[in-house]
Amino acid sequence: MLAALLRRRARSFVNTVSHWTAYEWARNAAFGGAGLGLLYGLHYGFYRLLKYLSTVELIGGLLTWKLTAMLLLMTLSMVVVSSLLTALTTLFYSFDLKFLMKAPVSLRAVFLDKSLESAFFASWMIGLILVPYVGAIMRVQGLGWSFLAAFAVATPPFLLLAASWGIAFTLALLYLFPSSRTRDVVWVLSSLSLTVVYGLVRFAEPEKLIRPDALEVVAQYLGFLQAPTAPYLPSWWLAESLRMAAGGNWRGWALRAGALWGRPRSSTACSSRSRGRSTSSATAARRKAPCASAGTPSSACRNRRSSARARRPSSSGRSARRSSAT
């Protein structure tokens, strides 16, 4: 069922592209060119920075991979915050939900389809910024295309795991609070995303990368560079896998990439169970109080329920009609 929904998306994309007008082709080409120019500018800036760090004796490699771990930590936090609002819009306010819920597909397939859509829209732009950085690492350290392939294999589960955390948090909010209040809460959290990202950057202490004299001894500075940056988060797992791929340790890369690919499956399963609980609780609430959800006063709601009971035929009346019909 999920494959059928994904084929529907692919066919819809092909039909959309095939019906572009000349103006739409020109507009999209202009925006695409501007995006490529921006990516090249980022690549040039990253290349100059990494080239300068590589000239530092003894600790040039440590500086490069410490910066990589910090960049991936920022990427993780940005994807999580971005998926909060994207999941709320995609899972509960999408225009095609009324058609998908009536289609002969399971609720789990619909949830997985909308979750993949939410994860894609929340992470594609942030993940695309990592490509110029990885290209700069390849140029500075003289790495081949195998390093780019290792990055392409290990990055999708990293982004999917970050997006699944945001989706799970959104489902938990919808389970605890009404939909309208949850939307306001998500908007507030999104507005505070810059504060969260800044706090994570300050937690990583990037100023110590360029000020070794601020520490008492050089051994402390080396210990800071060698210490893991948030080792309990997937950002450190991805940074370690890239470092091992650059060093030719493909066995270590495979272990960490396998750990990254194993985490999204468990996160998706937990999110699907949360989705089922939030949907069932919302349905039960609507069944218990159909008038309160529409803003009807409680007295009018009771009168409407009593009139509905009066219109229902009693059991004796139904049995009498069955006997007369017989």
KACOR-V348036 format. One record per residue. SS is DSSP state (H for helix, E for strand, C for the rest). PSI is psi in radians with two decimals (none if undefined). OMEGA is omega in radians with two decimals (NA if undefined). Layout:
[[SS PSI OMEGA] [SS PSI OMEGA]]
This chain:
[[C -0.70 3.11] [H -0.63 3.10] [H -0.65 3.10] [H -0.69 3.10] [H -0.64 3.10] [H -0.64 3.06] [H -0.61 3.08] [H -0.71 3.12] [H -0.76 3.14] [H -0.72 3.12] [H -0.64 3.10] [H -0.68 3.11] [H -0.74 3.13] [H -0.73 3.12] [H -0.65 3.12] [H -0.78 -3.14] [H -0.66 -3.11] [H -0.34 -3.14] [C 0.29 3.06] [C 2.48 3.05] [C 3.04 3.14] [H -0.65 3.11] [H -0.71 3.13] [H -0.67 3.07] [H -0.78 3.14] [H -0.73 -3.14] [H -0.82 -3.13] [H -0.60 3.08] [H -0.67 3.12] [H -0.80 3.12] [H -0.63 3.09] [H -0.70 3.08] [H -0.70 3.09] [H -0.68 3.11] [H -0.71 3.10] [H -0.65 3.08] [H -0.69 3.09] [H -0.72 3.11] [H -0.66 3.11] [H -0.65 3.07] [H -0.73 3.07] [H -0.70 3.13] [H -0.72 3.14] [H -0.73 3.10] [H -0.77 3.09] [H -0.66 -3.12] [H -0.76 3.13] [H -0.70 3.13] [H -0.84 -3.12] [H -0.56 3.09] [H -0.69 3.10] [H -0.72 3.14] [H -0.57 -3.13] [H -0.33 3.12] [C -0.20 3.11] [C 2.21 -3.08] [C 2.50 3.02] [C -0.72 -3.02] [C 0.24 -3.12] [H -0.76 3.12] [H -0.68 3.10] [H -0.70 3.12] [H -0.70 -3.11] [H -0.83 -3.08] [H -0.43 3.00] [H -0.72 3.07] [H -0.65 3.10] [H -0.74 3.12] [H -0.69 3.11] [H -0.71 3.12] [H -0.71 3.12] [H -0.57 3.07] [H -0.71 3.07] [H -0.71 3.11] [H -0.75 3.12] [H -0.82 -3.12] [H -0.67 -3.14] [H -0.67 3.11] [H -0.69 3.12] [H -0.81 -3.13] [H -0.68 3.14] [H -0.61 -3.12] [H -0.29 3.10] [H -0.96 -3.11] [H -0.63 3.14] [H -0.71 3.13] [H -0.69 3.12] [H -0.72 -3.13] [H -0.71 -3.03] [H -0.74 -3.04] [H -0.43 -3.01] [H -0.31 -3.09] [C 0.27 3.12] [C 2.54 -3.04] [C -0.42 -3.08] [C 0.12 3.14] [H -0.64 -3.12] [H -0.47 3.07] [H -0.67 -3.13] [H -0.61 3.14] [C -0.42 3.09] [C -0.15 -3.14] [C 2.73 -3.14] [C 1.00 3.08] [C 2.73 -3.11] [C 2.76 3.10] [H -0.59 3.12] [H -0.72 3.12] [H -0.71 3.10] [H -0.74 -3.13] [H -0.75 3.13] [H -0.68 3.12] [H -0.83 3.14] [H -0.53 3.09] [H -0.72 3.08] [H -0.67 3.08] [H -0.76 3.12] [H -0.75 3.13] [H -0.64 -3.14] [H -0.84 -3.11] [H -0.43 -3.13] [H -0.36 -2.97] [H -0.17 -2.99] [H -0.71 -3.11] [H -0.69 3.13] [H -0.68 3.11] [H -0.51 3.14] [H -0.48 3.13] [H -0.41 3.12] [H -0.40 -3.10] [H -0.82 3.08] [H -0.61 3.12] [H -0.75 3.12] [H -0.66 3.06] [H -0.64 3.10] [H -0.69 3.08] [H -0.70 3.12] [H -0.70 3.14] [H -0.72 -3.08] [H -0.76 -3.06] [H 0.00 3.10] [C 0.71 -3.12] [C 2.72 -3.12] [C -2.97 -3.11] [H -0.28 3.10] [H -0.57 3.10] [H -0.70 3.09] [H -0.65 3.09] [H -0.69 3.09] [H -0.68 3.08] [H -0.71 -3.13] [H -0.52 3.14] [H -0.68 -3.02] [H -0.31 -3.06] [H -0.73 -3.12] [H -0.79 3.09] [H -0.51 3.09] [H -0.81 3.12] [H -0.67 3.13] [H -0.65 3.12] [H -0.73 3.11] [H -0.73 3.12] [H -0.61 3.13] [H -0.54 3.06] [H -0.76 3.09] [H -0.68 3.11] [H -0.76 3.13] [H -0.68 3.13] [H -0.67 3.09] [H -0.72 3.12] [H -0.64 3.09] [H -0.68 3.09] [H -0.72 3.13] [H -0.47 3.09] [H -0.55 -3.08] [H -0.52 -3.04] [C 2.80 3.05] [C 2.86 -3.04] [H -0.72 -3.10] [H -0.75 3.12] [H -0.63 3.12] [H -0.67 3.12] [H -0.70 3.09] [H -0.70 3.13] [H -0.72 3.14] [H -0.67 3.09] [H -0.72 3.12] [H -0.75 3.12] [H -0.64 3.10] [H -0.66 3.11] [H -0.43 3.11] [C 0.15 -3.08] [H -0.66 3.12] [H -0.63 3.10] [H -0.70 3.13] [H -0.78 -3.14] [H -0.72 3.12] [H -0.68 3.10] [H -0.69 3.10] [H -0.67 3.11] [H -0.73 3.12] [H -0.55 3.08] [H -0.60 3.12] [H -0.31 3.11] [C 1.11 -3.10] [H -0.31 -3.12] [H -0.36 3.12] [H -0.25 3.11] [H -0.57 -3.04] [C 0.02 -3.13] [C 1.25 3.08] [H -0.36 -3.14] [H -0.24 3.13] [H -0.32 3.09] [C 2.80 -3.04] [C -0.80 -3.11] [C 2.81 -3.13] [H -0.50 -3.13] [H -0.63 3.09] [H -0.65 3.11] [H -0.75 3.09] [H -0.65 3.07] [H -0.61 3.08] [H -0.71 -3.13] [H -0.61 -3.10] [H -0.27 -3.12] [C 2.48 3.11] [C 2.53 3.09] [C 1.81 -3.10] [C 1.19 -3.06] [C -0.25 -3.14] [C 0.01 -3.11] [C 2.68 -3.14] [H -0.36 3.12] [H -0.66 3.11] [H -0.60 3.10] [H -0.75 3.12] [H -0.71 3.11] [H -0.72 3.12] [H -0.66 3.12] [H -0.69 3.10] [H -0.68 3.12] [H -0.70 3.13] [H -0.59 3.07] [H -0.65 3.10] [H -0.58 3.12] [H -0.04 3.12] [C 0.15 3.12] [C 1.41 -3.04] [H -0.39 3.08] [H -0.79 3.07] [H -0.65 3.09] [H -0.72 -3.12] [H -0.66 3.12] [H -0.78 -3.11] [H -0.63 3.07] [H -0.65 3.07] [H -0.65 3.07] [H -0.66 3.10] [H -0.71 -3.14] [H -0.43 -3.14] [H -0.42 -3.09] [H -0.73 -3.10] [H -0.50 -3.14] [H -0.77 3.11] [H -0.65 3.12] [H -0.68 3.11] [H -0.67 3.11] [H -0.75 3.10] [H -0.69 3.13] [H -0.66 3.11] [H -0.66 3.07] [H -0.67 3.08] [H -0.65 3.09] [H -0.74 3.12] [H -0.71 3.12] [H -0.72 3.14] [H -0.65 3.12] [H -0.73 -3.13] [H -0.68 3.13] [H -0.68 3.10] [H -0.69 3.12] [H -0.71 3.11] [H -0.66 3.12] [H -0.68 3.11] [H -0.61 3.13] [H -0.63 -3.13] [H -0.66 -3.06] [C 1.25 3.13] [H -0.53 -3.12] [H -0.61 -3.11] [H -0.55 3.12] [H -0.45 3.13] [C 0.00 3.12] [C 0.33 -3.12] [C 2.45 3.10] [C 2.74 -3.07] [H -0.64 3.13] [H -0.76 3.11] [H -0.61 3.11] [H -0.74 3.12] [H -0.70 3.10] [H -0.70 3.14] [H -0.69 3.13] [H -0.68 -3.14] [H -0.66 3.10] [H -0.62 3.09] [H -0.66 3.09] [H -0.62 3.14] [H -0.58 -3.14] [H -0.33 3.14] [C 2.36 3.09] [C 2.49 3.12] [C 2.94 -3.13] [H -0.63 3.11] [H -0.65 3.11] [H -0.69 3.13] [H -0.70 3.13] [H -0.61 3.11] [H -0.69 3.12] [H -0.63 3.12] [H -0.71 -3.12] [H -0.65 3.13] [H -0.66 3.11] [H -0.60 3.11] [C none NA]]
